[in-house]
C-alpha cells in the first residue's frame, strides 16, 4: 500500500458508479474527518469544451449538450471547520487511476497528519480544485450559465446519510450550498477507461 485518498464527495459512497470500476477489489475505507477544510460547489467544467468530451452533461429533458458550466464539489481551507469523508487505501496503480479521474479539475495535495482525526499509518492525499476550475465557475456565474447537477447535489448527502444521522449532520455542517441554480442534467461518459 502506498497511502490513502480522502474522498469527501461521491467517493464516500461505496456504490458510486465510478468506484465500481476501481481496479481490482474495492478496499475497505476508513471513515474520518480532516480539520481546516470545508466543501463547496464553486468549481466547474466548461460543458462545451472538447477536453471534456470523455465526460459531459446533457439536458435531462431534451438530451442536448448545453453550453453551460457544470459545478462540482471541491474543498477550500477554512479554520475551525472539520470535513468528514473516507480514506481509501491506494497503491501506485490505484493512485494513478484517481489522478486520471480527477486531473482536469483538481490537483492532488497531501493532507497534513495533524489535521486527520484517525491514525492511518500512511500518507493521505486529497484532490483540491485547480485555479482554472474555480475561475471557470466564476465565469459561468457571471454569465448566468453555471449549474449544479441535481443528481450530484442529492447523491453526496445521500452517501453520508447512509452512514447515519451523525455523518449527515457533519456533512451539512461542513458544506456550503451551491451558489448557482440546480438543474436536471444527465451525465454521459465515453466508453472504456476514457470515461472515468
VEXSEDO-270457 format. One record per residue: residue in three letters; x negated, y, z negated of N, C-alpha, C, O in turn. Coordinates in steps of 0.2 Angstrom, whole numbers, padded with zeros to 4 digits, always signed. Atoms other than C-alpha are relative to their C-alpha. Layout:
BEGIN
ALAXYZXYZXYZXYZ ...
***
This chain:
BEGIN
UNK-0004-0006+0000+0000+0000+0000-0004+0006+0000-0009+0007-0004 UNK+0004-0006-0001-0006+0017+0005+0002+0006-0005-0002+0009-0008 UNK-0003-0005+0005+0006+0028-0006+0007+0000+0001+0010-0006+0002 UNK-0007+0000+0000+0024+0034-0006+0002+0006+0004-0002+0011+0005 UNK-0003-0006-0003+0035+0046+0004+0006+0001-0004+0010-0003-0006 UNK-0006-0002+0004+0048+0056-0005+0005+0002+0004+0005+0006+0009 UNK-0006-0001-0004+0065+0055+0003+0005+0004-0004+0007+0002-0010 UNK-0004-0004+0004+0076+0069-0003+0007+0002+0004+0011+0005+0001 UNK-0006-0001-0003+0090+0068+0010+0003-0006+0003+0004-0011-0002 UNK-0003+0007-0003+0096+0054+0022-0005-0006-0002-0003-0011-0003 UNK+0005+0006+0002+0080+0044+0016+0002-0003-0006+0000-0008-0008 UNK-0002+0003+0007+0088+0042-0001+0005-0005+0001+0007-0008-0004 UNK-0005+0005-0001+0101+0031+0007-0003-0006+0003-0005-0006+0009 UNK+0003+0006-0003+0095+0013+0010+0004-0002+0006+0002-0006+0010 UNK-0004+0002-0006+0109+0011+0023+0000+0005+0005+0003+0004+0010 UNK+0001-0004-0005+0103+0025+0033-0002-0003+0007-0006-0008+0006 UNK+0001+0004-0007+0103+0020+0052-0007+0000+0001-0009-0005+0004 UNK+0007+0000-0002+0085+0025+0054-0004-0005-0004-0008-0008-0002 UNK+0004+0004+0004+0079+0016+0039+0001-0007+0001-0003-0012+0000 UNK-0001+0007-0002+0087+0000+0045-0005-0002+0006-0005-0008+0008 UNK+0005+0001-0006+0074+0002+0060-0007+0000-0003-0012+0000+0001 UNK+0007+0000+0004+0060+0003+0047-0004-0006+0002-0002-0011+0002 UNK+0004+0006-0001+0045-0008+0052+0000-0005-0005-0003-0003-0011 UNK+0000+0005+0005+0047-0024+0043+0006+0001-0005+0010+0005-0004 UNK-0005+0000+0005+0057-0027+0027+0000+0007-0003-0006+0009-0005 UNK+0000-0007+0004+0063-0010+0019-0002-0002-0007+0001-0006-0011 UNK+0002+0001+0007+0054-0009+0002+0004+0003-0005+0009+0007-0004 UNK-0003-0003+0006+0061-0006-0015-0002+0007-0001-0008+0009+0000 UNK+0002-0007+0001+0061+0013-0019+0001+0001-0007+0004-0002-0011 UNK+0000-0002+0007+0059+0022-0035+0003+0007+0000+0002+0012+0003 UNK-0004-0006+0001+0072+0035-0040-0004+0004-0005-0006+0002-0010 UNK+0004-0004+0004+0063+0050-0047+0002+0008+0002+0007+0009+0006 UNK-0001-0007-0001+0063+0069-0047-0007+0004+0001-0012+0002-0002 UNK+0006-0004-0001+0050+0082-0041+0001+0007-0002+0006+0010+0000 UNK-0001-0006+0003+0048+0098-0051-0002+0006+0005-0007+0005+0009 UNK+0002-0006-0004+0047+0115-0042+0002+0000+0007-0001+0004+0011 UNK-0003+0000-0007+0057+0111-0026+0007+0000-0001+0011-0002-0005 UNK-0007+0000-0001+0074+0114-0020+0002-0001+0007-0002+0000+0011 UNK-0003+0002-0007+0084+0108-0005+0003+0006+0003+0006+0010-0001 UNK-0004-0005-0003+0091+0120+0008+0001-0003+0007-0002-0008+0009 UNK-0002+0002-0007+0098+0119+0026-0002+0006+0005+0001+0007+0009 UNK+0002-0005-0004+0088+0133+0033-0006-0001+0005-0010+0003+0006 UNK+0004+0001-0006+0078+0125+0047+0004-0003+0005+0010-0006+0004 UNK-0004+0002-0006+0084+0120+0064-0004-0002+0006-0010+0000+0007 UNK+0002+0003-0006+0081+0111+0080+0004+0004+0006+0010+0004+0005 UNK-0004-0003-0006+0085+0120+0097+0003-0006+0004-0001-0009+0007 UNK-0004+0006-0003+0098+0108+0103-0001-0001+0008+0000-0006+0011 UNK+0000+0000-0008+0095+0113+0122-0007-0001+0002-0009-0002+0008 UNK+0007+0001-0002+0076+0111+0121-0002-0007+0002+0000-0012-0001 UNK+0002+0007-0003+0068+0097+0132-0004-0004-0006-0003-0010-0005 UNK+0003+0004+0005+0057+0092+0117+0004-0004-0005+0002-0008-0008 UNK-0004+0004+0004+0072+0086+0108+0005-0004+0004+0010-0007+0002 UNK-0004+0004-0004+0079+0076+0122+0000-0007-0003+0005-0011-0001 UNK-0001+0007+0003+0075+0060+0112+0005-0001-0005+0007-0006-0007 UNK-0005+0000+0005+0087+0065+0099+0004+0007+0000+0000+0012-0002 UNK-0003-0007+0000+0100+0079+0101+0008-0001-0002+0010-0007-0003 UNK-0007+0000+0002+0118+0083+0097+0005+0002+0005+0004+0006+0010 UNK-0005-0002-0005+0134+0084+0107+0006+0001-0004+0007-0001-0010 UNK-0006-0002+0003+0151+0092+0103+0004-0007-0001+0005-0011+0004 UNK-0004+0006+0002+0162+0078+0094+0006+0000+0005+0008-0006+0006 UNK-0006+0000-0004+0177+0083+0104-0001+0000+0008+0003-0004+0011 UNK+0001+0000-0008+0170+0086+0122-0006-0004+0002-0006-0006+0008 UNK+0006+0004-0002+0154+0076+0122-0005+0004+0004-0010+0001+0006 UNK+0005-0004-0003+0145+0091+0129-0006+0002-0005-0005+0002-0011 UNK+0006-0002+0004+0127+0096+0123+0000+0007+0000-0002+0011+0005 UNK-0001-0007+0000+0130+0113+0117-0007+0004-0001-0012+0001-0004 UNK+0006-0004+0001+0116+0127+0117+0001+0003-0007+0003+0009-0007 UNK+0000-0002+0007+0115+0129+0098-0006-0002-0003-0011-0006+0000 UNK+0005+0002+0005+0103+0127+0084+0003-0004-0005+0007-0002-0009 UNK-0003+0005+0005+0106+0112+0073-0004+0000-0006-0010-0002-0006 UNK+0003+0000+0007+0102+0114+0055-0001-0007-0003+0002-0012-0002 UNK+0002+0006+0003+0093+0101+0045-0002+0002-0007-0003+0007-0009 UNK+0002-0001+0007+0089+0098+0027-0008+0001-0001-0011-0003+0002 UNK+0007-0001+0001+0072+0104+0020-0001+0002-0007+0004+0002-0011 UNK+0002-0002+0007+0063+0109+0004-0003+0007+0000-0006+0009+0005 UNK+0004-0007+0001+0057+0126-0002-0002-0001-0008+0001-0004-0012 UNK+0002+0000+0007+0047+0129-0018+0004+0005-0004+0005+0010-0002 UNK-0004-0004+0004+0057+0136-0032-0002-0002-0008+0000-0008-0010 UNK+0002+0001+0007+0050+0137-0050+0006-0002-0004+0011+0002-0003 UNK-0006+0002+0004+0062+0129-0063+0005-0005+0003+0009-0007-0001 UNK-0005+0005-0003+0071+0118-0051-0003-0007+0001-0009-0007+0001 UNK+0003+0007-0001+0069+0099-0050+0005-0003+0005+0011-0004+0005 UNK-0004+0003-0006+0074+0090-0034-0001-0008-0001-0006-0011-0001 UNK+0000+0007+0000+0079+0072-0035+0000-0004+0007+0002-0001+0012 UNK+0001+0004-0006+0076+0058-0022-0003-0006-0002-0003-0009-0007 UNK+0003+0007+0000+0067+0042-0019-0007+0000+0002-0009+0004+0007 UNK+0006+0001-0003+0049+0037-0017+0000-0007+0003+0002-0012+0001 UNK+0000+0005-0004+0047+0025-0003-0007-0003+0001-0011+0001+0004 UNK+0007+0002-0001+0031+0014-0003-0001-0001+0008+0003-0003+0012 UNK+0003+0000-0007+0021+0015+0014-0007-0003+0000-0011-0002-0004 UNK+0007+0001-0002+0006+0008+0022-0001+0004+0006+0003+0009+0007 UNK+0002-0005-0005-0003+0016+0036+0005+0000+0006+0007+0005+0009 UNK-0005+0001-0005+0009+0009+0049+0007+0004-0001+0009+0007+0003 UNK-0006-0003+0002+0024+0015+0040+0000+0007-0001+0004+0011+0001 UNK+0001-0007+0001+0017+0032+0036+0000+0003+0007+0003+0009+0008 UNK+0000-0002-0007+0014+0034+0055+0007+0001+0002+0008+0005+0006 UNK-0007+0001-0002+0032+0029+0058+0004+0006-0003+0007+0010+0001 UNK-0003-0006+0003+0038+0043+0046-0003+0006+0003+0001+0011+0005 UNK+0003-0006-0003+0026+0056+0054+0003+0001+0007+0005+0006+0009 UNK-0003-0001-0007+0033+0052+0071+0008+0002-0001+0010+0006+0003 UNK-0007-0002+0001+0051+0053+0064+0001+0008-0001+0005+0011+0001 UNK+0000-0007+0003+0048+0070+0055-0004+0005+0004-0003+0011+0002 UNK+0006-0005-0002+0034+0078+0065+0002+0006+0004-0002+0011+0004 UNK-0002-0006-0004+0044+0090+0076+0002+0006-0004+0001+0012-0003 UNK-0003-0006+0004+0052+0100+0062-0004+0000-0007-0003+0005-0010 UNK+0003+0000+0006+0041+0095+0047-0007-0001+0000-0010-0005+0004 UNK+0007+0001+0001+0023+0095+0041+0000-0005-0007+0004-0004-0011 UNK+0001+0004+0005+0018+0081+0029-0005+0003-0005-0010+0005-0003 UNK+0005-0003+0005+0011+0088+0012+0000-0005-0006+0004-0010-0007 UNK+0001+0004+0006+0005+0080-0004+0004+0003-0006+0003+0009-0007 UNK-0003-0003+0006+0016+0082-0020-0005-0001-0005-0007-0007-0007 UNK+0005+0000+0006+0005+0086-0035+0003-0005-0005+0009-0005-0007 UNK-0002+0005+0005+0005+0072-0048+0004+0003-0006+0009+0000-0008 UNK-0004-0003+0006+0011+0084-0062+0007+0002+0001+0011+0003-0003 UNK-0007-0002-0001+0027+0088-0053+0004-0006+0000+0011-0005+0001 UNK-0004+0006-0001+0033+0070-0052+0002-0003-0006-0002-0004-0011 UNK-0003+0002+0006+0044+0063-0065-0002-0008-0002-0001-0009-0008 UNK+0002+0007+0001+0038+0045-0063-0007-0002+0002-0010+0002+0006 UNK+0007+0002-0002+0021+0037-0063+0000-0005+0006+0003-0010+0005 UNK+0000+0005-0006+0018+0029-0046-0006-0004+0002-0005-0009+0005 UNK+0006+0004-0002+0000+0024-0045-0002+0001+0007-0006-0003+0009 UNK+0002-0002-0007-0002+0032-0028+0002+0007+0002+0006+0010-0001 UNK-0002-0006-0002-0001+0047-0018+0007+0001+0002+0010-0004+0005 UNK-0007-0001-0002+0017+0054-0015-0001+0006+0005-0003+0012+0004 UNK+0000-0005-0006+0019+0064+0002+0008+0001+0000+0012-0003-0001 UNK-0007-0002-0002+0035+0073+0007-0001+0004+0007-0006+0006+0009 UNK+0000-0003-0006+0040+0082+0023+0003+0007-0001+0009+0008-0004 UNK-0002-0007+0001+0041+0101+0022+0001+0004+0006-0003+0003+0011 UNK-0001-0003-0006+0048+0112+0035-0005+0004+0003-0009+0008+0000 UNK+0005-0005-0004+0037+0120+0049+0003+0007+0000+0009+0008+0000 UNK-0002-0007+0000+0037+0138+0050+0004+0001+0007+0009+0005+0007 UNK-0004-0001-0006+0044+0136+0068+0007-0002-0001+0011+0001+0003 UNK-0007+0003+0001+0059+0126+0062+0004+0005-0004+0010+0006-0003 UNK-0004-0006+0004+0063+0140+0049+0001+0006+0004+0007+0008+0004 UNK-0001-0005-0004+0061+0153+0062+0006-0001+0005+0010+0003+0007 UNK-0005+0002-0004+0072+0143+0074+0007+0001-0003+0012+0003+0000 UNK-0006-0001+0003+0086+0143+0061+0002+0007-0001+0008+0009+0001 UNK-0002-0007+0001+0085+0162+0058+0002+0003+0007+0006+0007+0007 UNK-0002-0002-0007+0086+0165+0077+0007-0002+0001+0011+0002+0004 UNK-0007+0002-0001+0101+0154+0078+0005+0004-0004+0011+0005-0002 UNK-0005-0004+0005+0109+0163+0063+0001+0007+0003+0007+0009+0003 UNK-0001-0007-0003+0106+0180+0071+0005+0000+0006+0009+0004+0007 UNK-0004+0000-0006+0114+0174+0087+0007-0003-0001+0010-0004+0004 UNK-0006+0004+0001+0128+0165+0079+0001-0007+0003+0006-0009+0005 UNK+0000+0006-0003+0123+0149+0086-0003-0006-0004-0005-0011-0002 UNK+0002+0005+0005+0117+0139+0070+0005-0003-0003+0010+0000-0005 UNK-0005+0004+0002+0127+0125+0065-0003-0006-0004-0008-0009-0002 UNK+0002+0006+0003+0125+0111+0052+0005-0006+0002+0011-0005+0001 UNK-0004+0006-0001+0132+0094+0057+0004-0002-0006+0001-0004-0011 UNK-0004+0002+0005+0147+0089+0047-0002-0007-0003-0002-0008-0009 UNK+0001+0006+0002+0142+0071+0046-0007+0000-0005-0007-0004-0009 UNK+0007-0001+0004+0124+0076+0039+0002+0003-0006-0001+0001-0012 UNK-0001-0003+0006+0131+0088+0027+0004-0004-0005+0003-0003-0011 UNK-0004+0004+0004+0143+0075+0020-0004-0007-0002-0003-0009-0007 UNK+0003+0006+0001+0132+0060+0021-0006+0000-0006-0007-0005-0009 UNK+0006+0000+0005+0117+0066+0010+0003+0000-0007+0001-0004-0011 UNK-0003+0000+0007+0128+0070-0006+0003-0007-0001+0003-0010-0007 UNK-0003+0007+0000+0137+0053-0002-0006-0005-0002-0004-0010-0006 UNK+0005+0005+0001+0120+0044-0003-0002+0001-0008-0003-0004-0011 UNK+0001-0001+0007+0117+0052-0020+0006-0002-0005+0005-0005-0010 UNK-0005+0002+0004+0134+0049-0026+0000-0008-0001+0003-0011-0006 UNK+0001+0007+0001+0131+0030-0023-0004-0002-0006-0004-0008-0008 UNK+0004+0002+0006+0118+0031-0037+0003+0002-0006+0000+0001-0011 UNK-0003-0002+0006+0130+0038-0049+0002+0007-0001-0001+0011+0003 UNK-0002-0007+0001+0138+0054-0056-0006+0005-0001-0007+0010+0001 UNK+0006-0004+0003+0121+0060-0064-0004+0002+0006-0006+0007+0007 UNK+0004-0001-0006+0112+0058-0047+0003+0005+0004+0000+0010+0007 UNK-0003-0005-0004+0125+0068-0038+0000+0006-0003-0001+0011+0001 UNK+0000-0006+0004+0126+0081-0051-0007+0004+0001-0008+0010+0002 UNK+0006-0003-0001+0107+0083-0049-0001+0002+0007-0005+0007+0008 UNK+0000-0002-0007+0108+0084-0030+0003+0007+0000+0000+0011+0003 UNK-0004-0007-0001+0121+0098-0031-0004+0006-0004-0004+0011-0001 UNK+0004-0005+0004+0110+0107-0044-0006+0003+0003-0009+0008+0002 UNK+0006-0002-0003+0095+0107-0033+0001+0001+0008-0004+0000+0011 UNK-0001-0001-0007+0103+0110-0016+0004+0006+0002+0010+0007-0001 UNK-0003-0006-0002+0108+0127-0008+0005-0002+0005+0004-0007+0010 UNK-0005+0002-0006+0124+0126+0003-0002+0003+0006-0006+0008+0006 UNK+0002-0003-0006+0122+0129+0021+0002+0007+0001+0007+0009-0001 UNK-0002-0007-0002+0121+0147+0027+0004+0001+0006+0006+0007+0008 UNK-0003+0000-0006+0128+0143+0043+0007-0004+0000+0008-0008-0004 UNK-0006+0004-0001+0145+0135+0049-0001-0007+0000-0007-0009+0003 UNK+0000+0007-0001+0148+0117+0048+0004-0002+0006+0009+0001+0007 UNK-0004+0001-0007+0153+0109+0065+0000-0008+0001-0005-0011-0001 UNK-0001+0007-0002+0159+0092+0071-0005-0002+0006-0003+0000+0011 UNK+0005+0002-0005+0144+0085+0081-0002-0007-0001-0002-0010-0006 UNK+0002+0007+0000+0138+0068+0086-0007+0000+0002-0009+0004+0006 UNK+0007+0000-0001+0120+0063+0086-0001-0005+0006+0002-0011+0006 UNK+0002+0004-0005+0113+0055+0102-0007-0001+0000-0011+0003-0001 UNK+0007+0002+0000+0097+0045+0102-0002-0003+0006+0002-0007+0009 UNK+0003+0004-0006+0086+0039+0116-0001-0007-0002-0002-0009-0008 UNK+0000+0007+0001+0084+0020+0117-0008-0001-0003-0012+0003-0001 UNK+0007+0002+0002+0069+0012+0108-0003+0004-0005+0001+0008-0008 UNK+0004-0004+0005+0056+0020+0097+0001+0007+0001+0000+0011-0004 UNK+0000-0007-0001+0058+0037+0105+0006+0003-0004+0006+0009-0005 UNK-0006-0003+0004+0075+0039+0096+0000+0000-0007+0005+0002-0010 UNK+0000+0000+0007+0069+0038+0079+0000+0007-0003+0000+0008-0009 
***
